[in-house]
Structures are given as structure tokens and as C-alpha cells.
Amino acid sequence: MPRPVTLFTGQWADLPFEEVCKLASGWGYDGLEIACWGDHFDVAQAVSSPSYVASRREILDRYGLKVWAISNHLTGQAVCDNPIDERHQGILSPAVWGDGDAEGVRQRAASALKDTARAARLLGVDTVVGFTGSSIWHLVAMFPPVPPSMITRGYEDFAARWNPILDVFDSEGVRFAHEVHPSEIAYDYWSTVAALDAVEHREAFGLNFDPSHFVWQDLDPVGFLWDFKDRIYHVDCKESVKQFNGRNGRLGSHLPWGDPRRGWDFVSTGHGDVPWEPVFRMLNSIGYSGPISVEWEDAGMDRLVGAPDALAFVRKLTSIEPPEASFDAAFSSGS
């Protein structure tokens, strides 16, 4: 049976939750990956009011939608980040931001992530997708020269802040799927190895696979799936395209999304550089059976056109049969 295809609501948080449900249902999505911002899912209300969770469920049921994961990227970003500044104030709830004192923000963000695990369980899902933040991302250029001890302290800081959060995830029977992404503690292959080592490969901490962030770094998303096959807890589909021409740089030049001078950008799914068919064949090979979530982020296309277009593209990919099924079909036909 093809995997369910969901729509991540993070890029739709400007719309009321019910309106997004109506759109997704009309397009034919199986469900949603619900963002914990906008009015889509309020973690604080979920853990304090049983009627709130019931109301979210009622809206989903009304439109025939299911939910396998919720996402709290924005709050997770503040758990480890250094510095904490106006960028964070722009993405955090007033309750988490508080007076803006950096360590206070980190502590309140960590508390909110613990509540996110509790809210996920109340909603009946076992996966929370998100970011971790990083106290060492600002050192990525490695100049001025960075002593190894600073990098080591960064991973120690991550483990010290996230292990207590993961303890709550364990107690709730929920897993955290960290999105491997620039600006996070795990942003490429080797930083993912280091992050998993830092938390001693505990089961509560796994990965959200989004190949768009691999392609523009010249990483192999297919090989990544194989090497981390036991940690792929969730999959997002987002597309990126490289635009290197001698002027456009990999780091983006501080230019906004959609600017043609950027060396890479997000585009409509199926129109960029992600090797989608090999990715889905590898997902079959490693036995990933969870949802495929479309994350729409193309500054150059109307999302009301792009989201259903992406769904049709992903539906074709989810019809690729696992290797065993393909072999059995060929064998039974006498090929």
C-alpha cells in the first residue's frame, strides 16, 4: 500500500487551521504534518485543556484528514542557539521569549519542547519533527581559527540541554525527528554522526529526512538514507536547485529567497536537483513506511498551484514498489 502523503502546515500558518484542512482535503492529501505555530496547534493549550485537542481532532475528522506528526521547529531552534537575538523574538511565542534574557529563553524553549512531547501523545501521534538549534553554528567558517575544544563543548552543550527533553519523549513514547539542516547541531553527514554520538544514540532522537538541504551542499541524500536507516523517523519532500554560475555562491550572499543572484534556492517539487526516484527506491530498501510530507517553499510559484502539483508528483513516487515486491511480481509472471 502506498505511503500516506501529508502537507506540512508550517508555510501555511498565516491561514486558519480549518482553512488549511479544507484546502488539503480538497487537493487529496491524506493528512497533515501540523505546525505548532499560527493557530494550527497550540502546545500550551493542548497540555492544559483536553477539549482543545478534541477540537483539533474534530476539524481533522471533518475533512477526512489524519495526522502522524507534529512539528515544533521554531521553539526547538531556541534550545541551543547562541546568540539569542531579535531573530528568535520574531519566531517564538511571547511566553517563550519572555524578557529576552538568552538563558531564560533557552530554558523556556526546552520546557516547551517537553510539553510538545506530552501534547503529541495527547493528540495520538508518536513523532515530533523539529530543530535543535546550535551553540556552534556561528563557528562554521572555522575562522578565526577554532580550537577543537570549542566544537567539543558545542556537542556537550547539545547533549546537556536535549537529554532531559528526550527523557520526557521516552516517558511519553514519542520520538524526536531532528531535521538535518544548516544552523542546527546536525547539518550534514559528519555533524549528524557527532550529534548521534553526543546523545549516545538513544532511541528517542532520530532524523527528519529532507533531501533539499543535502543537494545544495553537494551531499548524497541516497547514501545518507542507507547509512542512517535506523534513524529515519520522518520524511519531508522539499526541492532545491543549484544555480552556480561563477557569481552565485553556495552560501547565498545574504540574499532573500527567490533572488536570482542566489547560488541555490527552493523550487517546486520535481523541478530541481533532488534525485527523487533513487531516494524513494532507497526509502523502500530501508523499510521506511511512514508518511511523506510535502513542504511547500517556492518563492516563485503560487502555493495554491504548487501544493496540488507536488502532491501529484509525490503520489507517483510512492507507487514505486519495494524491491521484494518487484522481484516477486517479476518471478510470478515468469520473467
Secondary structure, 3 states (H helix, E strand, C coil): CCCCEEEECHHHCCCCHHHHHHHHHHHCCCEEEEECCCCCCCHHHHHHCHHHHHHHHHHHHHCCCEEEEEECHHHHHHHHCCCCCHHHHHHCCHHHHCCCCHHHHHHHHHHHHHHHHHHHHHHCCCEEEECCCCCCHHHCCCCCCCCHHHHHHHHHHHHHHHHHHHHHHHHHCCEEEEECCCCCCCCCHHHHHHHHHHCCCCCCEEEEECCHHHHCCCCCHHHHHHHCHHHEEEEEECEEEECCCCCCCCCHHHCCCCCCCCCEEEECCCCCCCCHHHHHHHHHHCCCCCCEEECCCCCCCCHHHHHHHHHHHHHHHHCCCCHHHHHHHHHHCCC
